[in-house]
Amino acid sequence: MSDSPVVKSVCMDADEIERAITRIAHQILENNKGADNLALVGIVTRGDVLAGMLRERIEEIEGIRVPLGKLDISFYRDDFMTHIAPEVLGTDIPFDIDGMRVILVDDVLYTGRTIRAALDALMDIGRPSSVQLAVLVDRGHRELPIRADYVGKNVPSSTDENVRLFIEEIDGFSAVEILERKSGERAGAAPLPKEGA
């Protein structure tokens, strides 16, 4: 008997993900009147891959390569103390965010707690002039007053489901899947593949 969660549906395939990234890139440029003073910061582990994809699109459209960083929020989570050994993946923001218009990028927006943690982490690094949020999927069920400025797709879901992004660079394929959530299992991102698996 397999221990893998049951896939209930695939709500985005690789082509739909690419189209959503292109659309979000255009919306970011339109809302910010170009790419001047923009920076992209992706929340690890899949938000940073999406941020990299957005950076490529913005460069294709605008001809400007915006600064790109990644943010690890492991120690900023409000459930940090209940996790014995959080997987620390490292923050890498190789530019000064003071005064920048930062586009925070994540894969799936759910309760809003990840974004709250990311905002705390960002403010410990510097003081951007503004922070906008881009997510590939908004699945609803907010517990905090947080909303995305840019959404690839709204995916209504039940609290007993997981909505997860799988991305080629990490998982070997790209898709957004709705999966059954086992009793006691936390909602959240897909686990990272094990070395050699």
N, C-alpha and C positions, 0 to 999 in steps of 0.2 A: 504494500500500500504506500503510495507516494505521500510525502510530507508537504509537497508544494501546494500553495493555495489555489483554489479553483478560480479560473478566469471566467467572469460572468460576461464581460464584453470588452471589445477593443474600441475605445471612443476616438482615438487618433492614431493613424498610421504614420510612417516616416514622411510621406509626402505632405500630409496635413500639418505635421509639426513644422516642416520647412516653410510652408505657406504662412502659418501663423507667425513664425519668427520674422518673415519678410514684412507682413502686415504691421506687426508691433514696431519694427524698425522705422517704417514710414510714419506711424503715428507719433513715435518719440520725436522724430525730426520735425514733423509738422507742429506739434505742441511746443517745442522748444525753439522753433524758428531756426533750425539748423543744428549743427553738432558742436558749436563753440561752447567751451566751458562745461562740456558734458563728460561724465565718467560712468563706467559700468562696473558694478560690484555684484558678483554672483555669490549666493549662499551655497557653500559646499554641502553635498557632493554633486548634485546635478544642476543646481542653479548656476554654478560657475561655468559649466559646459554650455548652457543656454546663453549666458552672458558673452561667451566667446563667439557663439554663432551670431548673436546680435551685433557684436563689434564688426564681424566680417560683412554683414549686410549693410550696416551704416557706412562702412568704408566703400562698398560697391556703389551705394546710392549717392553719397555726399563727397567721396574722395578724401575723407578725413579719418585717420586712425585714432579713435578716442582711447583714453587710458582705461585699462582693464585690471580689476583686482578681484580677489576671492576672500570671502569672510567665513570663518569658522565660529559658530555660535555655541559650541559645546558647553562652555562654562557660563553662558548667559541664560541658558534655558531655566524656566521656573521649576522644572522637574529634575534639575541637575543632581540634587542631593539623593534622589531616589534611584539613580543609576550608578551602580557600583563602579564601573569603569567606562566612562564615555569615550568614544573613539575620537581622538583629537587629530584633526587633519591639517590644521595650520591656516592662519590668516596670512595673506600676501597682498598688501595694497602698496605697490611701489611708487606712490605719488602722494602729494599733499592734497587731502580732500577739502581743506579749508576754502570756503567760497565757491566750491564746485557744485554743479547740479548733478547729484548722484542718482543714477537709476539703479535701484536695488532689484536684483533678478532672482526669482525662485521658481521651482517647478510647479508645485501644487499649493494653492492657498486654501487652508481649511479653517482651523479655529482662530488663527491670527497670532498665536503664541510664538511661533517661529519668527514672525516679522517683528513682534515686540522685542524679542531677544536681539534680533539683528540691528534694530534701531539703537538699542542700548550699546551694543558693541561698536557701532559706527561712531556714536557720540563720544566714546572713550578714545577714538582715534583722532577725531578732528571735528570741525564745525562746518559742514556743507551749507551752501546757501539754500538748498532745498533737497528733499529726498522724494523721489517718485518710485512707485512700485510696479514692476512688470512681472506677470506670472503667466506660465503657459496654460494652466488650468485653475479655474476657481470652482471648487466643489461645494461651496456654501458652508453652513453650520458654524458661523462665526461666534466666538466667545468674547472677543474684544472688538472695540470700535475701529476696525482696520479694513480698508478696501483697496483694491488694486486700481492703478491709473490705466494700466494696459493689460488686457486679458486675451489670451489666444483662444480659449474656449470655455464657456460655462458648462459644467458637467454636474447636473443634479445627482446627488448620491444619498445613500442611507448611512447612518452612523455605524451600521454593522458591515460596512464595506470599506475597502482600501482603494484609493485611486492613486495609481503609481505611474511615474514616468520611467521608462527604460530607454537608455540612450546608447547609440552605437559605440561611442568611445569607452563606455564603462561596461555595458551589458552585452555587447555584440549584436544588438538589434535596437531599433527605435520604435516605440509605441507608447501610448497611454492606455493602461488597462484598468478596468474595475474588477477587483478581486474580492472574494468572500473573506471576511475577517474572522479568524478563529476566536473562540472564547478566551478572553484574557490577553489577546494580542493587541499591542499598541498600534494605533493608526500612524502612518508615516511613510517615509520614503522607502523604496526597495533597498534591501541590504546590499552592500557591496559584494560582488562575486569574490569567492575565496581564491587565494593564489593557487594556480595550477588546476582550478576546477574547469 
